[in-house]
Amino acid sequence: NTEMVAAIREDVKQKIIEQIPIRRLGDPSEISHSVFYILENDYFTGRVIECDGGLRI
């Protein structure tokens, strides 16, 4: 749903999706929710949030 993803060939996109446990790409709003959580939380420090649909589990 972004210009970056639209530029990826469909066959390549499908190979990426097949590797993601939930079998879909993330929506920009899902990514923005993660960013908002970090920015809004003063007590949150020094962590990496994997927002990748379980790809790195």
PDB file of N, CA, C and O in Angstrom:
ATOM      1  N   ASN A   1       0.803  -1.205   0.000  1.00  0.00           N
ATOM      2  CA  ASN A   1       0.000   0.000   0.000  1.00  0.00           C
ATOM      3  C   ASN A   1       0.841   1.263   0.000  1.00  0.00           C
ATOM      4  O   ASN A   1       0.362   2.333   0.373  1.00  0.00           O
ATOM      5  N   THR A   2       2.092   1.142  -0.416  1.00  0.00           N
ATOM      6  CA  THR A   2       2.966   2.313  -0.497  1.00  0.00           C
ATOM      7  C   THR A   2       3.652   2.324  -1.861  1.00  0.00           C
ATOM      8  O   THR A   2       3.644   1.321  -2.575  1.00  0.00           O
ATOM      9  N   GLU A   3       4.240   3.451  -2.214  1.00  0.00           N
ATOM     10  CA  GLU A   3       4.971   3.544  -3.480  1.00  0.00           C
ATOM     11  C   GLU A   3       6.133   2.556  -3.515  1.00  0.00           C
ATOM     12  O   GLU A   3       6.426   1.973  -4.558  1.00  0.00           O
ATOM     13  N   MET A   4       6.787   2.372  -2.383  1.00  0.00           N
ATOM     14  CA  MET A   4       7.918   1.457  -2.322  1.00  0.00           C
ATOM     15  C   MET A   4       7.477   0.028  -2.640  1.00  0.00           C
ATOM     16  O   MET A   4       8.135  -0.668  -3.413  1.00  0.00           O
ATOM     17  N   VAL A   5       6.377  -0.401  -2.051  1.00  0.00           N
ATOM     18  CA  VAL A   5       5.884  -1.760  -2.285  1.00  0.00           C
ATOM     19  C   VAL A   5       5.346  -1.895  -3.708  1.00  0.00           C
ATOM     20  O   VAL A   5       5.504  -2.946  -4.329  1.00  0.00           O
ATOM     21  N   ALA A   6       4.725  -0.866  -4.218  1.00  0.00           N
ATOM     22  CA  ALA A   6       4.186  -0.904  -5.579  1.00  0.00           C
ATOM     23  C   ALA A   6       5.290  -1.108  -6.614  1.00  0.00           C
ATOM     24  O   ALA A   6       5.037  -1.633  -7.698  1.00  0.00           O
ATOM     25  N   ALA A   7       6.505  -0.696  -6.283  1.00  0.00           N
ATOM     26  CA  ALA A   7       7.625  -0.826  -7.212  1.00  0.00           C
ATOM     27  C   ALA A   7       8.204  -2.241  -7.254  1.00  0.00           C
ATOM     28  O   ALA A   7       9.014  -2.546  -8.129  1.00  0.00           O
ATOM     29  N   ILE A   8       7.807  -3.100  -6.332  1.00  0.00           N
ATOM     30  CA  ILE A   8       8.325  -4.472  -6.273  1.00  0.00           C
ATOM     31  C   ILE A   8       7.534  -5.349  -7.240  1.00  0.00           C
ATOM     32  O   ILE A   8       6.304  -5.297  -7.269  1.00  0.00           O
ATOM     33  N   ARG A   9       8.240  -6.153  -8.028  1.00  0.00           N
ATOM     34  CA  ARG A   9       7.556  -7.081  -8.940  1.00  0.00           C
ATOM     35  C   ARG A   9       6.654  -8.014  -8.149  1.00  0.00           C
ATOM     36  O   ARG A   9       6.978  -8.380  -7.019  1.00  0.00           O
ATOM     37  N   GLU A  10       5.541  -8.397  -8.723  1.00  0.00           N
ATOM     38  CA  GLU A  10       4.550  -9.224  -8.031  1.00  0.00           C
ATOM     39  C   GLU A  10       5.124 -10.572  -7.606  1.00  0.00           C
ATOM     40  O   GLU A  10       4.818 -11.040  -6.509  1.00  0.00           O
ATOM     41  N   ASP A  11       5.945 -11.210  -8.436  1.00  0.00           N
ATOM     42  CA  ASP A  11       6.519 -12.507  -8.066  1.00  0.00           C
ATOM     43  C   ASP A  11       7.469 -12.376  -6.878  1.00  0.00           C
ATOM     44  O   ASP A  11       7.511 -13.253  -6.016  1.00  0.00           O
ATOM     45  N   VAL A  12       8.221 -11.297  -6.833  1.00  0.00           N
ATOM     46  CA  VAL A  12       9.126 -11.052  -5.706  1.00  0.00           C
ATOM     47  C   VAL A  12       8.314 -10.773  -4.446  1.00  0.00           C
ATOM     48  O   VAL A  12       8.637 -11.272  -3.368  1.00  0.00           O
ATOM     49  N   LYS A  13       7.265  -9.977  -4.587  1.00  0.00           N
ATOM     50  CA  LYS A  13       6.397  -9.667  -3.451  1.00  0.00           C
ATOM     51  C   LYS A  13       5.788 -10.948  -2.872  1.00  0.00           C
ATOM     52  O   LYS A  13       5.707 -11.096  -1.653  1.00  0.00           O
ATOM     53  N   GLN A  14       5.365 -11.866  -3.730  1.00  0.00           N
ATOM     54  CA  GLN A  14       4.782 -13.123  -3.253  1.00  0.00           C
ATOM     55  C   GLN A  14       5.804 -13.965  -2.492  1.00  0.00           C
ATOM     56  O   GLN A  14       5.458 -14.596  -1.493  1.00  0.00           O
ATOM     57  N   LYS A  15       7.051 -13.983  -2.948  1.00  0.00           N
ATOM     58  CA  LYS A  15       8.099 -14.721  -2.234  1.00  0.00           C
ATOM     59  C   LYS A  15       8.334 -14.140  -0.845  1.00  0.00           C
ATOM     60  O   LYS A  15       8.574 -14.876   0.112  1.00  0.00           O
ATOM     61  N   ILE A  16       8.263 -12.825  -0.742  1.00  0.00           N
ATOM     62  CA  ILE A  16       8.414 -12.172   0.562  1.00  0.00           C
ATOM     63  C   ILE A  16       7.249 -12.550   1.466  1.00  0.00           C
ATOM     64  O   ILE A  16       7.453 -12.921   2.621  1.00  0.00           O
ATOM     65  N   ILE A  17       6.033 -12.457   0.946  1.00  0.00           N
ATOM     66  CA  ILE A  17       4.830 -12.759   1.724  1.00  0.00           C
ATOM     67  C   ILE A  17       4.832 -14.207   2.210  1.00  0.00           C
ATOM     68  O   ILE A  17       4.397 -14.481   3.328  1.00  0.00           O
ATOM     69  N   GLU A  18       5.314 -15.132   1.388  1.00  0.00           N
ATOM     70  CA  GLU A  18       5.370 -16.547   1.777  1.00  0.00           C
ATOM     71  C   GLU A  18       6.259 -16.779   2.996  1.00  0.00           C
ATOM     72  O   GLU A  18       6.069 -17.761   3.713  1.00  0.00           O
ATOM     73  N   GLN A  19       7.210 -15.909   3.240  1.00  0.00           N
ATOM     74  CA  GLN A  19       8.117 -16.049   4.381  1.00  0.00           C
ATOM     75  C   GLN A  19       7.544 -15.475   5.671  1.00  0.00           C
ATOM     76  O   GLN A  19       8.067 -15.742   6.753  1.00  0.00           O
ATOM     77  N   ILE A  20       6.479 -14.693   5.567  1.00  0.00           N
ATOM     78  CA  ILE A  20       5.880 -14.033   6.727  1.00  0.00           C
ATOM     79  C   ILE A  20       4.799 -14.940   7.306  1.00  0.00           C
ATOM     80  O   ILE A  20       3.869 -15.307   6.587  1.00  0.00           O
ATOM     81  N   PRO A  21       4.890 -15.312   8.581  1.00  0.00           N
ATOM     82  CA  PRO A  21       3.914 -16.231   9.174  1.00  0.00           C
ATOM     83  C   PRO A  21       2.449 -15.813   9.016  1.00  0.00           C
ATOM     84  O   PRO A  21       1.589 -16.680   8.859  1.00  0.00           O
ATOM     85  N   ILE A  22       2.143 -14.526   9.053  1.00  0.00           N
ATOM     86  CA  ILE A  22       0.736 -14.131   8.912  1.00  0.00           C
ATOM     87  C   ILE A  22       0.342 -13.940   7.446  1.00  0.00           C
ATOM     88  O   ILE A  22      -0.788 -13.550   7.153  1.00  0.00           O
ATOM     89  N   ARG A  23       1.265 -14.213   6.529  1.00  0.00           N
ATOM     90  CA  ARG A  23       1.022 -14.256   5.084  1.00  0.00           C
ATOM     91  C   ARG A  23       0.480 -12.965   4.466  1.00  0.00           C
ATOM     92  O   ARG A  23      -0.379 -12.989   3.584  1.00  0.00           O
ATOM     93  N   ARG A  24       1.001 -11.849   4.951  1.00  0.00           N
ATOM     94  CA  ARG A  24       0.644 -10.573   4.321  1.00  0.00           C
ATOM     95  C   ARG A  24       1.687  -9.533   4.699  1.00  0.00           C
ATOM     96  O   ARG A  24       2.418  -9.695   5.676  1.00  0.00           O
ATOM     97  N   LEU A  25       1.748  -8.474   3.919  1.00  0.00           N
ATOM     98  CA  LEU A  25       2.616  -7.347   4.239  1.00  0.00           C
ATOM     99  C   LEU A  25       1.930  -6.465   5.268  1.00  0.00           C
ATOM    100  O   LEU A  25       0.703  -6.452   5.366  1.00  0.00           O
ATOM    101  N   GLY A  26       2.699  -5.751   6.011  1.00  0.00           N
ATOM    102  CA  GLY A  26       2.144  -4.839   7.002  1.00  0.00           C
ATOM    103  C   GLY A  26       1.537  -3.610   6.348  1.00  0.00           C
ATOM    104  O   GLY A  26       1.991  -3.149   5.301  1.00  0.00           O
ATOM    105  N   ASP A  27       0.521  -3.104   6.980  1.00  0.00           N
ATOM    106  CA  ASP A  27      -0.131  -1.885   6.518  1.00  0.00           C
ATOM    107  C   ASP A  27       0.591  -0.686   7.143  1.00  0.00           C
ATOM    108  O   ASP A  27       1.017  -0.764   8.295  1.00  0.00           O
ATOM    109  N   PRO A  28       0.736   0.413   6.410  1.00  0.00           N
ATOM    110  CA  PRO A  28       1.400   1.586   6.982  1.00  0.00           C
ATOM    111  C   PRO A  28       0.818   2.021   8.328  1.00  0.00           C
ATOM    112  O   PRO A  28       1.552   2.504   9.190  1.00  0.00           O
ATOM    113  N   SER A  29      -0.479   1.855   8.512  1.00  0.00           N
ATOM    114  CA  SER A  29      -1.077   2.251   9.799  1.00  0.00           C
ATOM    115  C   SER A  29      -0.575   1.368  10.938  1.00  0.00           C
ATOM    116  O   SER A  29      -0.463   1.830  12.074  1.00  0.00           O
ATOM    117  N   GLU A  30      -0.270   0.100  10.646  1.00  0.00           N
ATOM    118  CA  GLU A  30       0.264  -0.789  11.684  1.00  0.00           C
ATOM    119  C   GLU A  30       1.661  -0.343  12.108  1.00  0.00           C
ATOM    120  O   GLU A  30       1.999  -0.380  13.290  1.00  0.00           O
ATOM    121  N   ILE A  31       2.451   0.070  11.156  1.00  0.00           N
ATOM    122  CA  ILE A  31       3.792   0.561  11.461  1.00  0.00           C
ATOM    123  C   ILE A  31       3.700   1.859  12.255  1.00  0.00           C
ATOM    124  O   ILE A  31       4.432   2.056  13.225  1.00  0.00           O
ATOM    125  N   SER A  32       2.800   2.740  11.839  1.00  0.00           N
ATOM    126  CA  SER A  32       2.677   4.022  12.540  1.00  0.00           C
ATOM    127  C   SER A  32       2.197   3.840  13.976  1.00  0.00           C
ATOM    128  O   SER A  32       2.565   4.628  14.847  1.00  0.00           O
ATOM    129  N   HIS A  33       1.384   2.819  14.242  1.00  0.00           N
ATOM    130  CA  HIS A  33       0.964   2.545  15.623  1.00  0.00           C
ATOM    131  C   HIS A  33       2.172   2.185  16.494  1.00  0.00           C
ATOM    132  O   HIS A  33       2.256   2.600  17.650  1.00  0.00           O
ATOM    133  N   SER A  34       3.095   1.419  15.937  1.00  0.00           N
ATOM    134  CA  SER A  34       4.301   1.053  16.686  1.00  0.00           C
ATOM    135  C   SER A  34       5.156   2.276  16.974  1.00  0.00           C
ATOM    136  O   SER A  34       5.671   2.433  18.081  1.00  0.00           O
ATOM    137  N   VAL A  35       5.307   3.134  15.988  1.00  0.00           N
ATOM    138  CA  VAL A  35       6.083   4.366  16.170  1.00  0.00           C
ATOM    139  C   VAL A  35       5.420   5.254  17.218  1.00  0.00           C
ATOM    140  O   VAL A  35       6.097   5.808  18.084  1.00  0.00           O
ATOM    141  N   PHE A  36       4.112   5.389  17.142  1.00  0.00           N
ATOM    142  CA  PHE A  36       3.373   6.209  18.096  1.00  0.00           C
ATOM    143  C   PHE A  36       3.560   5.683  19.519  1.00  0.00           C
ATOM    144  O   PHE A  36       3.718   6.469  20.453  1.00  0.00           O
ATOM    145  N   TYR A  37       3.544   4.368  19.689  1.00  0.00           N
ATOM    146  CA  TYR A  37       3.746   3.761  21.005  1.00  0.00           C
ATOM    147  C   TYR A  37       5.095   4.184  21.592  1.00  0.00           C
ATOM    148  O   TYR A  37       5.184   4.549  22.764  1.00  0.00           O
ATOM    149  N   ILE A  38       6.133   4.132  20.771  1.00  0.00           N
ATOM    150  CA  ILE A  38       7.467   4.509  21.240  1.00  0.00           C
ATOM    151  C   ILE A  38       7.518   5.996  21.600  1.00  0.00           C
ATOM    152  O   ILE A  38       8.048   6.369  22.647  1.00  0.00           O
ATOM    153  N   LEU A  39       6.971   6.828  20.740  1.00  0.00           N
ATOM    154  CA  LEU A  39       7.035   8.277  20.963  1.00  0.00           C
ATOM    155  C   LEU A  39       6.210   8.723  22.157  1.00  0.00           C
ATOM    156  O   LEU A  39       6.588   9.661  22.860  1.00  0.00           O
ATOM    157  N   GLU A  40       5.095   8.063  22.389  1.00  0.00           N
ATOM    158  CA  GLU A  40       4.201   8.472  23.467  1.00  0.00           C
ATOM    159  C   GLU A  40       4.655   7.975  24.839  1.00  0.00           C
ATOM    160  O   GLU A  40       4.232   8.513  25.862  1.00  0.00           O
ATOM    161  N   ASN A  41       5.506   6.959  24.868  1.00  0.00           N
ATOM    162  CA  ASN A  41       5.872   6.298  26.098  1.00  0.00           C
ATOM    163  C   ASN A  41       7.209   6.820  26.637  1.00  0.00           C
ATOM    164  O   ASN A  41       8.264   6.408  26.154  1.00  0.00           O
ATOM    165  N   ASP A  42       7.184   7.700  27.609  1.00  0.00           N
ATOM    166  CA  ASP A  42       8.416   8.263  28.173  1.00  0.00           C
ATOM    167  C   ASP A  42       9.289   7.213  28.859  1.00  0.00           C
ATOM    168  O   ASP A  42      10.503   7.390  28.956  1.00  0.00           O
ATOM    169  N   TYR A  43       8.695   6.139  29.328  1.00  0.00           N
ATOM    170  CA  TYR A  43       9.440   5.134  30.066  1.00  0.00           C
ATOM    171  C   TYR A  43      10.044   4.067  29.145  1.00  0.00           C
ATOM    172  O   TYR A  43      10.799   3.209  29.603  1.00  0.00           O
ATOM    173  N   PHE A  44       9.727   4.116  27.898  1.00  0.00           N
ATOM    174  CA  PHE A  44      10.212   3.147  26.914  1.00  0.00           C
ATOM    175  C   PHE A  44      11.600   3.558  26.442  1.00  0.00           C
ATOM    176  O   PHE A  44      11.775   4.651  25.903  1.00  0.00           O
ATOM    177  N   THR A  45      12.598   2.678  26.642  1.00  0.00           N
ATOM    178  CA  THR A  45      13.962   2.994  26.213  1.00  0.00           C
ATOM    179  C   THR A  45      14.673   1.756  25.689  1.00  0.00           C
ATOM    180  O   THR A  45      14.399   0.634  26.114  1.00  0.00           O
ATOM    181  N   GLY A  46      15.583   1.982  24.765  1.00  0.00           N
ATOM    182  CA  GLY A  46      16.560   0.996  24.355  1.00  0.00           C
ATOM    183  C   GLY A  46      16.071  -0.339  23.838  1.00  0.00           C
ATOM    184  O   GLY A  46      16.704  -1.360  24.105  1.00  0.00           O
ATOM    185  N   ARG A  47      14.999  -0.370  23.127  1.00  0.00           N
ATOM    186  CA  ARG A  47      14.499  -1.624  22.593  1.00  0.00           C
ATOM    187  C   ARG A  47      14.260  -1.508  21.099  1.00  0.00           C
ATOM    188  O   ARG A  47      14.088  -0.417  20.555  1.00  0.00           O
ATOM    189  N   VAL A  48      14.255  -2.662  20.455  1.00  0.00           N
ATOM    190  CA  VAL A  48      13.888  -2.751  19.046  1.00  0.00           C
ATOM    191  C   VAL A  48      12.545  -3.457  18.980  1.00  0.00           C
ATOM    192  O   VAL A  48      12.377  -4.543  19.535  1.00  0.00           O
ATOM    193  N   ILE A  49      11.610  -2.851  18.315  1.00  0.00           N
ATOM    194  CA  ILE A  49      10.310  -3.487  18.124  1.00  0.00           C
ATOM    195  C   ILE A  49      10.311  -4.107  16.732  1.00  0.00           C
ATOM    196  O   ILE A  49      10.423  -3.403  15.728  1.00  0.00           O
ATOM    197  N   GLU A  50      10.188  -5.418  16.681  1.00  0.00           N
ATOM    198  CA  GLU A  50      10.119  -6.118  15.402  1.00  0.00           C
ATOM    199  C   GLU A  50       8.686  -6.045  14.900  1.00  0.00           C
ATOM    200  O   GLU A  50       7.810  -6.749  15.401  1.00  0.00           O
ATOM    201  N   CYS A  51       8.457  -5.221  13.942  1.00  0.00           N
ATOM    202  CA  CYS A  51       7.123  -5.040  13.372  1.00  0.00           C
ATOM    203  C   CYS A  51       7.144  -5.690  11.987  1.00  0.00           C
ATOM    204  O   CYS A  51       7.152  -5.010  10.961  1.00  0.00           O
ATOM    205  N   ASP A  52       7.152  -7.037  11.987  1.00  0.00           N
ATOM    206  CA  ASP A  52       7.383  -7.763  10.737  1.00  0.00           C
ATOM    207  C   ASP A  52       6.462  -8.965  10.538  1.00  0.00           C
ATOM    208  O   ASP A  52       6.782  -9.868   9.764  1.00  0.00           O
ATOM    209  N   GLY A  53       5.341  -8.984  11.218  1.00  0.00           N
ATOM    210  CA  GLY A  53       4.380 -10.070  11.032  1.00  0.00           C
ATOM    211  C   GLY A  53       4.873 -11.429  11.495  1.00  0.00           C
ATOM    212  O   GLY A  53       4.346 -12.460  11.075  1.00  0.00           O
ATOM    213  N   GLY A  54       5.879 -11.437  12.357  1.00  0.00           N
ATOM    214  CA  GLY A  54       6.414 -12.689  12.885  1.00  0.00           C
ATOM    215  C   GLY A  54       7.555 -13.263  12.067  1.00  0.00           C
ATOM    216  O   GLY A  54       7.979 -14.391  12.321  1.00  0.00           O
ATOM    217  N   LEU A  55       8.061 -12.525  11.099  1.00  0.00           N
ATOM    218  CA  LEU A  55       9.134 -13.012  10.231  1.00  0.00           C
ATOM    219  C   LEU A  55      10.363 -13.444  11.018  1.00  0.00           C
ATOM    220  O   LEU A  55      11.013 -14.420  10.644  1.00  0.00           O
ATOM    221  N   ARG A  56      10.696 -12.749  12.088  1.00  0.00           N
ATOM    222  CA  ARG A  56      11.923 -13.044  12.850  1.00  0.00           C
ATOM    223  C   ARG A  56      11.683 -13.859  14.105  1.00  0.00           C
ATOM    224  O   ARG A  56      12.541 -13.902  14.987  1.00  0.00           O
ATOM    225  N   ILE A  57      10.545 -14.497  14.198  1.00  0.00           N
ATOM    226  CA  ILE A  57      10.273 -15.327  15.384  1.00  0.00           C
ATOM    227  C   ILE A  57      11.181 -16.534  15.358  1.00  0.00           C
ATOM    228  O   ILE A  57      11.124 -17.369  16.261  1.00  0.00           O
TER     229      ILE A  57
END
